Amino acid sequence: MSTMDREMTLAALQESQINTLQQIGASLGALTRRLEGLTVKVDDVRERLVRLEAQEAGKLVDGVRGELQLALGRLDALESQRDRVVGVAWFWGWISRSAPWIAAGLAAILAVMGLKGRSP
């Protein structure tokens, strides 16, 4: 093989390698663009998922708030009832402690009225 043939073969080989490298570069560019497109789609899906989870969490929070409002209403009603019971118990306790004094006072009033009624 002559030098010229070798040079031509070498040039053809180099040109083939350059073409191959260009094709690989073009393929890598296309794959990069597809990967970027997929990344955008994944980001979009992630954002949608976050929004859906936030909506579901919002629904759960609203449900818990409603249940809390009901529980607070029940608690207020129970506290009101307890206050009435405590008030009635205090009143009857006061009456039971004061009954002898009240009875004595009434007896004294009746005795005075009875004496005034008998006066000539």
Backbone hydrogen bonds, N-H to C=O, Kabsch-Sander energy under -0.5 kcal/mol:
donor,donor_aa,acceptor,acceptor_aa,energy
6,R,2,S,-2.2
7,E,3,T,-2.6
8,M,4,M,-2.4
9,T,5,D,-2.8
10,L,6,R,-3.0
11,A,7,E,-2.9
12,A,8,M,-2.6
13,L,9,T,-2.5
14,Q,10,L,-2.7
15,E,11,A,-2.6
16,S,12,A,-2.4
17,Q,13,L,-2.4
18,I,14,Q,-2.7
19,N,15,E,-2.6
20,T,16,S,-2.4
21,L,17,Q,-2.8
22,Q,18,I,-2.5
23,Q,19,N,-2.6
24,I,20,T,-2.5
25,G,21,L,-2.6
26,A,22,Q,-2.7
27,S,23,Q,-2.7
28,L,24,I,-2.8
29,G,25,G,-2.4
30,A,26,A,-2.5
31,L,27,S,-2.8
32,T,28,L,-2.5
33,R,29,G,-2.4
34,R,30,A,-2.4
35,L,31,L,-2.6
36,E,32,T,-2.6
37,G,33,R,-2.3
38,L,34,R,-2.6
39,T,35,L,-2.4
40,V,36,E,-2.2
41,K,37,G,-2.2
42,V,38,L,-2.9
43,D,39,T,-2.6
44,D,40,V,-2.4
45,V,41,K,-2.7
46,R,42,V,-2.7
47,E,43,D,-2.5
48,R,44,D,-2.4
49,L,45,V,-2.6
50,V,46,R,-2.5
51,R,47,E,-2.5
52,L,48,R,-2.7
53,E,49,L,-2.8
54,A,50,V,-2.5
55,Q,51,R,-2.5
56,E,52,L,-2.7
57,A,53,E,-2.8
58,G,54,A,-2.7
59,K,55,Q,-2.4
60,L,56,E,-2.5
61,V,57,A,-2.8
62,D,58,G,-2.7
63,G,59,K,-2.5
64,V,60,L,-2.6
65,R,61,V,-2.7
66,G,62,D,-2.4
67,E,63,G,-2.5
68,L,64,V,-2.6
69,Q,65,R,-2.6
70,L,66,G,-2.3
71,A,67,E,-2.6
72,L,68,L,-2.8
73,G,69,Q,-2.3
74,R,70,L,-2.4
75,L,71,A,-2.7
76,D,72,L,-2.5
77,A,73,G,-2.2
78,L,74,R,-2.6
79,E,75,L,-2.6
80,S,76,D,-2.4
81,Q,77,A,-2.4
82,R,78,L,-2.6
83,D,79,E,-2.5
84,R,80,S,-2.0
85,V,81,Q,-2.4
86,V,82,R,-2.9
87,G,83,D,-2.4
88,V,84,R,-2.7
89,A,85,V,-2.7
90,W,86,V,-2.5
91,F,87,G,-2.5
92,W,88,V,-2.6
93,G,89,A,-2.2
94,W,90,W,-2.6
95,I,91,F,-2.7
96,S,92,W,-2.6
97,R,93,G,-2.1
98,S,94,W,-2.4
99,A,95,I,-1.9
102,I,98,S,-2.7
103,A,99,A,-3.1
104,A,100,P,-2.3
105,G,101,W,-2.4
106,L,102,I,-2.7
107,A,103,A,-2.5
108,A,104,A,-2.4
109,I,105,G,-2.3
110,L,106,L,-2.9
111,A,107,A,-2.5
112,V,108,A,-2.4
113,M,109,I,-2.5
114,G,110,L,-2.5
115,L,111,A,-2.1
116,K,112,V,-2.2
117,G,113,M,-1.9
118,R,114,G,-0.8
119,S,115,L,-0.7
119,S,116,K,-0.5
